[in-house]
Amino acid sequence: MLKKNSVLLSIILFCFALSALAVCAKSDAQESNKDEVYYNKNGMNYFNKGYYKLIPKNKQGEALQNYELAIKEFKKAIAINKNYVQAHRNLARVYYVQKKYLKAAEQYKKVTGLDPSDIDTYIMIALAYTKIQRHAEAIEQLKIAKTFTTDETVIQKLDGYVEKLEQEERLR
């Protein structure tokens, strides 16, 4: 009788172990099925929570934690697809909000490398450089942006930004 119970117990434990392995395998398979869009979306959820929900409530510490989680998610998306423009753009946005302007500019430059005609991104690079007093580099980015448009209104705005930065440089 004792031998039957130990055999039965062994069978039950063996079955339990198999089911636990199946759950682990399923979990690993689910993790590997996640793509760059999934991680980018997660990153945006963290960013939005920090920026739109926590900052207005003066919960900067919690917001910063959400920004760090967002950064990790965007980096996972980029690790899967280094050419995923949206993840680079979103990573740059988080860096900019964190006042990590040089990192923001670097990520925005990656966006322009992938989507060179995105004029708004050149403006964001220029803004980031302006925040760290690198006016010459900001001006350079605005001049590059002009080469991607024939819209006179846009060109005039870009020229206006360049003129303001050049005036600021002369005053330094």
VMD Tcl script that draws the C-alpha trace (Angstrom):
set ca {
  {0.00 0.00 0.00}
  {2.83 2.40 0.92}
  {4.59 1.60 -2.35}
  {1.39 2.35 -4.33}
  {1.05 5.73 -2.58}
  {4.65 6.70 -3.33}
  {4.24 5.65 -6.98}
  {1.01 7.65 -7.19}
  {2.68 10.64 -5.52}
  {5.61 10.39 -7.97}
  {3.21 10.36 -10.91}
  {1.35 13.38 -9.55}
  {4.60 15.29 -8.98}
  {5.82 14.37 -12.45}
  {2.56 15.63 -14.01}
  {2.78 18.82 -11.97}
  {6.35 19.39 -13.15}
  {5.31 18.87 -16.79}
  {2.46 21.35 -16.47}
  {4.80 23.90 -14.86}
  {7.23 23.48 -17.77}
  {4.39 23.97 -20.23}
  {3.39 27.23 -18.53}
  {7.00 28.47 -18.65}
  {7.33 27.53 -22.31}
  {4.07 29.32 -23.10}
  {5.28 32.41 -21.24}
  {8.58 32.40 -23.18}
  {6.72 31.95 -26.46}
  {4.43 34.87 -25.64}
  {7.43 37.06 -24.81}
  {9.12 36.24 -28.11}
  {5.92 37.00 -30.06}
  {6.00 40.63 -28.94}
  {7.15 42.98 -31.65}
  {8.47 46.52 -31.84}
  {4.96 47.95 -32.11}
  {4.00 46.26 -28.83}
  {7.00 47.70 -26.97}
  {6.53 51.14 -28.53}
  {2.90 51.14 -27.42}
  {3.92 50.14 -23.88}
  {6.49 52.90 -23.88}
  {3.88 55.45 -24.92}
  {1.56 54.24 -22.16}
  {4.30 54.83 -19.57}
  {5.23 58.19 -21.08}
  {1.62 59.38 -21.24}
  {0.95 58.32 -17.67}
  {4.00 60.23 -16.46}
  {3.51 63.33 -18.57}
  {-0.25 63.74 -18.62}
  {-1.38 62.16 -15.35}
  {1.46 62.41 -12.85}
  {3.23 65.69 -13.69}
  {0.01 67.73 -13.46}
  {-0.51 66.26 -9.97}
  {3.04 67.27 -8.94}
  {4.14 63.65 -8.72}
  {7.50 64.17 -10.40}
  {9.15 61.16 -8.76}
  {6.51 58.78 -10.07}
  {6.59 60.49 -13.46}
  {10.35 59.99 -13.67}
  {9.89 56.30 -12.90}
  {7.37 56.05 -15.73}
  {9.77 57.84 -18.07}
  {12.48 55.29 -17.25}
  {10.05 52.45 -17.95}
  {9.11 54.14 -21.23}
  {12.78 54.39 -22.20}
  {13.27 50.67 -21.56}
  {10.26 49.84 -23.74}
  {11.37 52.10 -26.60}
  {14.85 50.57 -26.45}
  {13.30 47.08 -26.66}
  {11.40 48.16 -29.77}
  {14.59 49.55 -31.30}
  {16.49 46.36 -30.42}
  {13.93 44.43 -32.47}
  {13.90 46.91 -35.34}
  {16.65 49.53 -35.36}
  {14.85 51.34 -38.21}
  {11.59 51.80 -36.32}
  {11.19 55.56 -36.65}
  {8.37 55.92 -34.15}
  {10.34 54.33 -31.31}
  {13.34 56.61 -31.98}
  {11.03 59.64 -32.09}
  {9.33 58.63 -28.85}
  {12.63 57.93 -27.13}
  {13.80 61.40 -28.16}
  {10.59 62.88 -26.76}
  {11.16 61.27 -23.36}
  {14.76 62.49 -23.27}
  {13.61 66.00 -24.17}
  {11.00 66.05 -21.40}
  {13.66 64.83 -18.98}
  {15.85 67.73 -20.11}
  {18.44 65.33 -21.50}
  {18.76 67.53 -24.56}
  {21.88 66.03 -26.08}
  {20.39 62.52 -25.93}
  {17.17 63.90 -27.40}
  {19.08 65.51 -30.27}
  {20.93 62.25 -30.95}
  {17.69 60.29 -31.16}
  {16.03 62.94 -33.31}
  {19.04 62.74 -35.64}
  {18.41 59.01 -35.97}
  {14.85 59.88 -36.99}
  {16.13 62.23 -39.70}
  {18.46 59.50 -40.89}
  {15.45 57.21 -41.34}
  {13.01 59.89 -42.52}
  {15.08 62.78 -43.89}
  {12.12 64.82 -45.13}
  {10.52 65.21 -41.66}
  {11.06 68.95 -41.17}
  {9.52 68.97 -37.69}
  {12.24 66.65 -36.47}
  {14.97 69.04 -37.60}
  {13.19 71.76 -35.62}
  {13.15 69.48 -32.56}
  {16.90 68.89 -32.97}
  {17.41 72.65 -33.19}
  {15.33 73.19 -30.04}
  {17.33 70.60 -28.15}
  {20.63 72.18 -29.24}
  {19.32 75.62 -28.32}
  {18.54 74.40 -24.79}
  {22.21 73.49 -24.33}
  {23.51 76.67 -25.99}
  {24.75 74.92 -29.14}
  {23.35 77.51 -31.51}
  {25.62 76.76 -34.45}
  {24.44 73.16 -34.52}
  {20.83 74.28 -34.16}
  {21.25 76.65 -37.12}
  {22.82 73.86 -39.17}
  {19.80 71.61 -38.57}
  {17.36 74.35 -39.56}
  {19.30 74.96 -42.77}
  {19.18 71.25 -43.57}
  {15.41 71.28 -42.99}
  {15.03 74.01 -45.62}
  {16.43 71.66 -48.26}
  {13.42 69.36 -47.86}
  {10.70 71.86 -48.68}
  {9.63 74.24 -51.39}
  {6.85 75.74 -49.26}
  {7.71 79.44 -48.97}
  {5.84 79.82 -45.67}
  {7.88 77.03 -44.09}
  {11.13 78.40 -45.53}
  {10.32 81.87 -44.11}
  {9.64 80.40 -40.66}
  {12.88 78.43 -40.74}
  {14.77 81.56 -41.87}
  {13.18 83.45 -38.97}
  {14.38 80.81 -36.50}
  {17.87 80.93 -37.99}
  {17.92 84.73 -37.78}
  {16.91 84.67 -34.09}
  {19.59 82.11 -33.28}
  {22.22 84.09 -35.17}
  {21.25 87.23 -33.23}
  {21.54 85.31 -29.99}
  {24.99 84.04 -31.04}
  {26.13 87.62 -31.77}
  {24.99 88.74 -28.32}
  {27.08 86.07 -26.61}
}
mol new
graphics top color blue
foreach p $ca { graphics top sphere $p radius 0.5 }
foreach p [lrange $ca 0 end-1] q [lrange $ca 1 end] { graphics top cylinder $p $q radius 0.2 }
display resetview
